[in-house]
């Protein structure tokens, strides 16, 4: 049996995952957690083969930060990150060692069990790019990396001056980038832009990485 831990704060999705694995017959779900930080110590047990790790768990605790720590502490369990967050930074961090594979809950076309099987066989299964979501009159794929960096600062509440200093831009350059995105997407003002960025889960600012004390 493949001894599995499910880390997922949404109880409906948690049950879906549990039923999916139970129906397969090869998996034994030995524990389920809603908080990634609470699951961390248990996941270090030598007998754990697989961890299905939600990225944004209870209290906004980041499953990817737990995945990184598990790897550093010698865990042999395969980690499949699960997320509905489409921020490109999430996929990049997962690929850089926070998980063995990643599956998009709301946008993925790949079969989850297939992703798990390939991961257990030693593959790293990641989409080439995040899902391309609608942002009113534009698509997320139309945004450049620089525009995304500026928008992250904007959503976090940084001023134009603070953003300029952080990203080595001029204040005018920051303003122009935000105005260009507003114009391209047909947003009436920057507050509508912020609302759409958050609702689409394109910009993520609330994940907490601090290790549980």
Beta strands, then each sheet from edge to edge (+ up, - down):
strand 1: 2-7
strand 2: 27-33
strand 3: 50-54
strand 4: 78-83
strand 5: 101-104
strand 6: 134-135
strand 7: 138-139
sheet 1: 2+ 1+ 3+ 4+ 5+
sheet 2: 6+ 7-
end
